[in-house]
Amino acid sequence: MAIPKKPVDVDKLIGEAGESKVQSGKVKKFLLELPYELWKELKMEAMQRDKTLKDYLLEILKNRKS
């Protein structure tokens, strides 16, 4: 990877990396750290429902009580 010749706006770079457009607008990406046993449990539940872990976690979050 080449070193950029222009100074990089770090805030802009982070903002662009953390946001992308989808049908409903913007989304925010973030790193989620889970204990291994919890990750394993969630991954198995997602597989049983024939979903990706991401889709399963989104379903759980969307269906939470407000």
N, C-alpha and C positions, 0 to 999 in steps of 0.2 A: 504494500500500500504506500503510495507516494505521500510525502509531506505536503500539505496544502501551502500554496504560496501566499494566499491572502489570510489575514487574521480571521479566526473562526468565532462567530457569535455563539458562545456556549449555550446560553439560554434558548436561543432559536433552535439550535441543534437538538437539545433535549426535548423541547416542545414538539418538534417535528417527529422525533422518534417515538414519543409517547401518545401521539394522536393519529388517527386515520379516519377516513370517511367511510361510513356504511350507509345503508338505505335510510336509517332513521336519524342520521346526523353524525356527530363525532363520537368516538369512543376513546377511553383512556386506558392505556396499558400500564400494568405495574407488575413487579416481581412479587410473587407470593411464596413465602417460606412456610412449609408445613412439616410437622414432625413426621418421620417416616411411616409410622404405624397409621396415622390419620390419612396420609397420602395413599397408602396401600389399600385401606378400607374404602376410601372414596373411589379409587381407581377400579376396584373390583365391582362396586355398585354401578359405576358407569358402564363397565363392560357387560354386566348382566342386563342392562337396559339398552345395549347396543348403541351407546353414545360415547363421544370423546369425553375426557375428564373436563375439558373446558366447557363443553355444552352442558354437562351434568351440573357443574358448579354454577353456571349461569341460570339453569333451571331452578336450583335450590335458592339462589339469591332472589330471583324474580318472584318466587312463591312464598317468601318469608312474610311473616305478619308485620305490618307497619305499626 
